[in-house]
Amino acid sequence: MPRPALHLAVEIDGDGAHPAAWRRAAHSPGELLTPRRLARVAAVAENAGFTLVTLEDSVLPPGPAGGPDPVGRIGAVERAAFVAASTSVLGVAPVVATTYAEPFHISSQLASLDHVSAGRAGWVVGVEEDPAAARAWGRPVVEGADALAREARDGLRVVRDLWDSWEDDAVIRSVATSRYLDRSRLHAIDFTGETYSVKGPSIVPRPPQGRPVVLARPELVPAGLTDVALVGGATPAEVAEAASVSGAPLAFAEIEVALDTPGESARERIADLERYAPWEDGPDRLRYSGSAAGLADLLAELGGHVDGVRLRPLVLDEDLAVLSRLVLPELFVRRIAARPLPGTTLRTSLGLPRPLSRFTTDGAAALVREETR
């Protein structure tokens, strides 16, 4: 049977995927961190028909240390909350690293974001590989892929359990009995891992989606803990292979894009930016440069193997305009991609079921099935 239409995501952090993208931005450098700039980009993405936007983040500033270009960003969760309040159907998924951060705080932040957005929140699970991040947190360095994956796995388990620690009907708001909560429906999660333990329960009621949508690289966390696997590959065939073995309910291809604009070809635009800094290959990430029609054909090809794509534009102001005017309309006409529907949660837009709390009988059985996938 043919796959459902692709879901479309776009990364909107900073000015684009190229480290010197700010030199071609359509705004003054000082406007990058303003709410007006963020709201404008989010509105373009929502009106174009993207299912969700992601927001990169780190405890460290973006770009190479000591590099020639300006650096700085506002926290991804804070920006995501602003985007949620200024949009109506767009999913919003900030990157939040599990390394060094407290899972209790991550859980509270993302649950609050899901409430603010009326169920449109996601979470891109990140890690902090640079030892400078440990110094910023005042923590011992977490070294090596295995240790980073362990912290990601444990952190994700704790966060999911904290979201489940309030059953859906825990809040009763009974004026007659002066009771706000049914405490029998709040649960201590009693997690003990290799580096920390958490008792719980959460301080935030269960999110509208039950659990915000979790997106992660398959090598980082087990498939049974992930809703969307972010898969890479240097060629479409490699992306298809990675998606086929990801094990998660959905697989999104990671693609960097540089598009021809009315005034310049993609090659000319890249060459202009290469005068300032190289556009180094992303970690196991497909890269496309060329016409809008060519990108539409590539996505049609990938549509037989993945459930969605996350696009990383070379220069956000330039490439997002081409995506909005030429690429997405073609995808919708050809029924290659799907638009999110008004009044739906991100889970509903992606065709994902709303999970039961693991502290209910049915939820516990479903959790066993998930984690043994």
N, C-alpha and C positions, 0 to 999 in steps of 0.2 A: 504494500500500500504506500502511496506517496506521503511524504512528511507534511505536516501542517506548515503554513507560511512562516517565514523567518521572523524572529523578533529582533529588533534593531536597538542597539545601545551605542552611546557615544561618550567618550571621555572628554570632559570640559574643564579640567584643571588647567590653570595658567593660560598661555597663549597658543599652545599646540605641542605636538610631539617633538618637533625639532628644538634643540636647546637655544637656538637664536631666533625662534619664532616671533618673539616680541618685537624684533626689528621690522617686521612686516604687518604688525597689528594695525587695526583700523581705529585704534584709540590711543590716547597719550599714555606713556608709561605709568603715570601716576593714577590712571583710572583702573588699572588691572584689579586691584583689591577692593574696589567700591561695590556696594550692593547693586547700583544701577547696571554696571557691567555684567554682573552675574545674572541678574534678572533678565537682561536683554538676551544673553546667550541661551538661557533656559527656555525663554519664550520661543526663540527660533527653533530649538530642538523639539519642543512640544508641538508647535504648529506644523513642523515638517512631518511629524508622525512617528518620531522615535518612541520606543516603549519605555526606555529609561536612560538616564544619564548617570555616569559614575564620576567620582571626585577623588583624585589621587591625594595622598597625604603621607606625612612622615613627621616624626619629632624633629628631624633635621631639615634644613632649608633645601629647596630643590636645586638641581644643578651641581656641577663639580665644585668642590671647595676651592676657593681662590680663583674661580673662573672669571671671565671678563664680563659676563652678563648679570643683570640684576637678579636677586633671588628674594623670595619671600612668599608666604601664603598664609591664609587664615585656615583654621581647623576645618577639616572636611565635614564633620558632623554638624558644626555650626552653619557652614554654608549649605549643607543639605537641608537643614531646617528652614532656612530662608527660601531655598528653591521650592520646597514643599508648600510653603505659605503663598508663594507667588505663582503657582501652577495648579492645574486641576486634575489632569489625567496622567501626567508624567511620573514614572517611577524614579526614585532617587536612591542611589547606593553609594555611600561614602566608603573609601578605603579606611579600615581601622586595623592596625597591626596588633597581633596577639603578643608579640615579643615585648617583655617588660611591663606591659599594661596590665591592670587588674581586671579580670573577667567580670567582676561585679559591676565595675564602672562601665565597661563596654555594654553589658547587658542593659543597664539602666538608660544609657544614652540612646541605644538603638530602639529599645522599647518605646521611649519617649518620642523618638522620631516617627515611629509607626503610628502612634496616637496623633501626633501633630499633622501627619500627612493623610490621615484617615485610611491607613492600610496601603501606602505606596512605598514603603521603605524596603531597602535591601542592604546587604552588607558584603563588601568585597574584602575577604580575609587577606590581610597583609602580614608581612614579617619585616623586621628591622635587621638587616645583615651587617650594616656598618657598625664597627665597635664604638664609634662616636655616639651612637644612640644610647649605648649602655652608660656612657659618662653623663649624657644629658639626663637620664633617669636616675643616676646614682646607684646603678645596679651592676652586679657582675656580668661580664660579657657572656652571651649565649653564642657559642661557637659551633659551626658545622651544620650541615643540612639536616642531620638526624635530630640534633637538639632543637633547631628552629621548628622542624616538623612536629616534634613532641609538644613544644609549647603551643603551637597552632592547634594541634589536635585536642590537647587538654583544655585550652582556652575556649575552643568552640563547644566542647561538651558541656562545660560549666555554663556558658552563655545560654545554650539551648535549654539546659535544665532550669536555669533561673527564669527564662521566659515561661516555662511550663509550671513553675512553682505556685503560680496563682491559677487555679482552675477557672474556666470561663465564667462560671456563676458564683465566684467568690465574693464579688461585690453585690450586696443586696440592697443597700440604701433604704432601709426600712425606717420610716419616720415613726410608725406606730410602736416599734420596739426599741427605737433609738440605737439601732445596730447598722453600721456601715458595711461590716465584713462578716462573712461566715468563716471563722478561723479554722474550721475543720477542712476547709478547701484551700488552705495555704500550707505549703510543704517545705520542709528543710531538705536541701538537695544532698547534703552530707557527702561532698566530693572530696576524695583524697588522691592526689596525684604525686608525681615524683618531686615536684618543687613547691607545691602549695596545697592547701586544703580550703574549702569553702563550705560553710554550713547553709546559708540562705535562711528564709526565702528572699526573693527580690523585694525591693521597695516600690516597684512600679507594677500596676495591674497588667495582666496578660495582654500582649499587643493585639490589635484588631485582626491581624493575619494569623494569630496564634504564635507564629514565629516569622519575623521578617525573612525575606528570601536571601539565602546564603550563596554567594558566588566565590569560587576558589579554584586555584590551580590544582589539578588532580594529584600531583606529586606532593602537595602540601598537607592535605587532610584526606581521610578515607571518604570514599564515594558515598557511604551511608550517612555521612554528616552534611552533605552538600546538596543543594538544589540545582545549581548550575555549575558545571565544570568549565573553566576558562582554558581552552586548549590552543596550542600553538603548532607551528610547523613551518618550515621554509618553503613548502610547496603545498598546493591544494591536496595532493595525495597524502602528504604527511599529516595535514590537518584532519583529513577524513579518517586516517588510521588512529590518530589520537582520540578523536571523538568516539570511535567505535569501541575503544577499550576504557573509556573514562569511568563507566559504571554509574554515573550520576543520572538523575531523571532527565536533565537537559544538558546539552553541550553548546557553548558559544565559542566561535572562532575569534581569536585576537588578530586584528588586521590594522597595520599602519597604512595610511592613505595620503597620497599627494596627487591632486587632480589638476588637469588642465583648466585654466581660467580663461575668460574672454581675451585677456591681454597677454598671457604668457602660458607656455606649456609647463607641465609638471617638472620636466627636466630643467627648464630655465629657472624655475622657482627654487628648486633644490640647489642648483649651482650658485644662485645668489646667496643663499644662506650658508652654503659650505665655505664661503669666504671668511666666515666668522667662527664656525665650529663644525665639526663633522657630525653627520646624522648617523650615529652608530647603530648597528643592528640591535633591535630589541631582543630580549631573552626568548629565543624560540618563537618568534612572532612573524607571521606572514606580512609581506610588504607589497603594496600595489602603488604604481605611479602611472598616470596616463589619463585617458578620457573618462568622462562620466559613463558613457555607454559601455566601455570596457569593464568598469567596476561593476555595473549592473550585471553584465554577463558572468563575471567572476562569482558574484553572490548567488546568481542562479545556479551555477555549477556547485557551489558549496551547499546550496539548499537541499540537495539530495543526501547530505551527510551530517549536517549540523542543524541545531534548532534555532540558532541565532548567531549574531556577530556583535563584537564590540569594536567600534572603529576609533582609531586614534589619528585625528587629522594633523597633517604637517603644520599648518597655520590655521588655528581655529576660525578666525574671522574670514579667511579666504575660502577654505575648504568646506566649512559648514554651509556657506552660501550656495556652493555648487551642489552639495549633497541635498540641500533643501529644494533647490529649483530644478535640478536635472536627474539626480539619482533616485531619491525616494519616490517621486511621482511615477517614474518608470517601473520601479519595483511594485508599486501598488496596482498600476494598470495591468502588469503581467502576473499579478497575484503571487508574486514571489515573497512579499513581506506582508506583515499584519500590523494594523494600527491598534493601539490600545483603545478600549471602549470607555466612554464616560461613566463614572459611578462605580468603577470596578477597582478591586485591589490589584496590587502588582502580581500576587499569586494567581488571581483569576485571569489577568491579561496573559500570563505565561502558561496557563493551563495546568497549574499546580494545585493540588488539593490543600485545603486548610488542615494542618495537623492537629490531632487531639493532644491534650496534655498527657505526658507520660505517666502522670500520677493518677490517671483514671485507668480502669481495667482495660478498656479498648485501646487507650493510648499506649499502655505498656506493651501490649501485644503488637501494635503497629511499629513501635520503636524497635523491637526485636527483629521484625521483618526488614526494616530499613537498614539496620546496622549489619545485617548478615547478607545484604545484597552482593 
